[in-house]
Amino acid sequence: MSDPTPVFDDLREESRELDLLVAELTEKEWARATPAPRWSIAHQIAHLHWTDQAALLAMSDQAAFQKFAEQALAAPDSFVDDGAEDGVRLGPAELLARWRDGRQELDRALREAAARHTRFPWFGPPMSAAAMATGRLMETWAHGQDVADALGVVRAPTDRLRHVVRIGVRARDFAFAVRGLPAPEDEFRVEVQAPSGELWTYGPEDATQRVTGSAVDLCLLVTQRAHRADLALTAVGPDADRWLDIAQAFAGPPGTGRDPKEAAPRTAASKEAQPEEPAP
């Protein structure tokens, strides 16, 4: 079994960098709209805190988490938004403090769970501590992108994105299945350039279906933080080309994604699906 420590460390660092973006914001800036319809910066942080608490509940009290998951499934159109609204009502200072405390608690719990090699329930299949941390990192990065976009900040990408790329590649068949489409029969070759310049590769080298480009752009695609038309990704083969239209690395129904920069914004679309939510 590989050492899960690096993903725990990367999650902690990804969260710290997002913390630096919001720590000195004024109350007015916390209320600034983000690209996710109806969600402010405060909603983004509140949602991260909400999901951290869900993860802690899953690891500490499985019966209580089962009831929580049943409530989520019973109200798929409102449960996540309601959780974010609860966090927003705390006010920026209290929300920030609770998010920080929750992150530290989750970090300890994940490391302890990994040492015991335990698995715990989630909204999909049971999760290992490493898998949970990977999902939390993906979501932290994606919501952090929304915050950065709202603030007009360009974040320096890091090789922590390897975790997001890996989830996106592994979720290929899910992206087809959630849309009622048959999964491609053959594996794809995915080759993306990491922020460090390293080439990350997945799948058989001689595969006929191929995707190449920037790791950052693939992460923006699979978290649906940018439209394919605005990204430097190339597909070879009809199945690979189709995947770039529907890719998603998060659980739940298909997300609505983002409009291309040249297009007029949607007027009646719901908030795009958020990574690792039980429902969009």
Secondary structure as the mmCIF struct_conf table of DSSP 4:
data_model
#
loop_
_struct_conf.conf_type_id
_struct_conf.id
_struct_conf.beg_label_comp_id
_struct_conf.beg_label_asym_id
_struct_conf.beg_label_seq_id
_struct_conf.end_label_comp_id
_struct_conf.end_label_asym_id
_struct_conf.end_label_seq_id
HELX_RH_AL_P HELX_RH_AL_P1 THR A 5 VAL A 22
TURN_TY1_P TURN_TY1_P1 ALA A 23 GLU A 24
HELX_RH_AL_P HELX_RH_AL_P2 GLU A 27 TRP A 30
TURN_TY1_P TURN_TY1_P2 ALA A 31 ALA A 31
STRN STRN1 ALA A 33 ALA A 33
BEND BEND1 PRO A 35 ALA A 36
TURN_TY1_P TURN_TY1_P3 PRO A 37 ARG A 38
STRN STRN2 SER A 40 SER A 40
HELX_RH_AL_P HELX_RH_AL_P3 ILE A 41 SER A 60
HELX_RH_AL_P HELX_RH_AL_P4 GLN A 62 ALA A 74
BEND BEND2 ALA A 75 ALA A 75
TURN_TY1_P TURN_TY1_P4 PRO A 76 SER A 78
HELX_RH_AL_P HELX_RH_AL_P5 PHE A 79 VAL A 88
TURN_TY1_P TURN_TY1_P5 ARG A 89 LEU A 90
HELX_RH_AL_P HELX_RH_AL_P6 PRO A 92 ARG A 116
TURN_TY1_P TURN_TY1_P6 HIS A 117 HIS A 117
STRN STRN3 ARG A 119 PHE A 120
BEND BEND3 PHE A 123 PRO A 125
STRN STRN4 MET A 127 SER A 128
HELX_RH_AL_P HELX_RH_AL_P7 ALA A 129 LEU A 151
TURN_TY1_P TURN_TY1_P7 GLY A 152 GLY A 152
HELX_LH_PP_P HELX_LH_PP_P1 ARG A 155 PRO A 157
HELX_RH_3T_P HELX_RH_3T_P1 ASP A 159 LEU A 161
HELX_RH_AL_P HELX_RH_AL_P8 ARG A 162 ARG A 170
TURN_TY1_P TURN_TY1_P8 ALA A 171 ALA A 171
HELX_RH_AL_P HELX_RH_AL_P9 ARG A 172 ALA A 177
TURN_TY1_P TURN_TY1_P9 VAL A 178 GLY A 180
HELX_LH_PP_P HELX_LH_PP_P2 PRO A 182 PRO A 184
BEND BEND4 GLU A 185 ASP A 186
HELX_LH_PP_P HELX_LH_PP_P3 GLU A 187 PHE A 188
STRN STRN5 ARG A 189 GLN A 193
TURN_TY1_P TURN_TY1_P10 PRO A 195 SER A 196
BEND BEND5 GLY A 197 GLY A 197
HELX_LH_PP_P HELX_LH_PP_P4 GLU A 198 GLU A 198
STRN STRN6 LEU A 199 TYR A 202
BEND BEND6 GLY A 203 GLY A 203
TURN_TY1_P TURN_TY1_P11 GLU A 205 ASP A 206
BEND BEND7 THR A 208 GLN A 209
STRN STRN7 ARG A 210 SER A 214
HELX_RH_AL_P HELX_RH_AL_P10 ALA A 215 VAL A 222
TURN_TY1_P TURN_TY1_P12 THR A 223 GLN A 224
BEND BEND8 ARG A 225 ALA A 226
HELX_RH_3T_P HELX_RH_3T_P2 ARG A 228 ASP A 230
BEND BEND9 LEU A 231 LEU A 231
STRN STRN8 LEU A 233 VAL A 236
BEND BEND10 GLY A 237 GLY A 237
HELX_RH_AL_P HELX_RH_AL_P11 PRO A 238 ILE A 246
BEND BEND11 PHE A 250 PRO A 253
HELX_LH_PP_P HELX_LH_PP_P5 PRO A 254 GLY A 255
TURN_TY1_P TURN_TY1_P13 LYS A 261 GLU A 262
BEND BEND12 ALA A 263 ALA A 263
HELX_LH_PP_P HELX_LH_PP_P6 ALA A 264 ARG A 266
BEND BEND13 THR A 267 ALA A 268
HELX_LH_PP_P HELX_LH_PP_P7 ALA A 269 GLN A 274
TURN_TY1_P TURN_TY1_P14 PRO A 275 GLU A 276
BEND BEND14 PRO A 278 PRO A 278
#
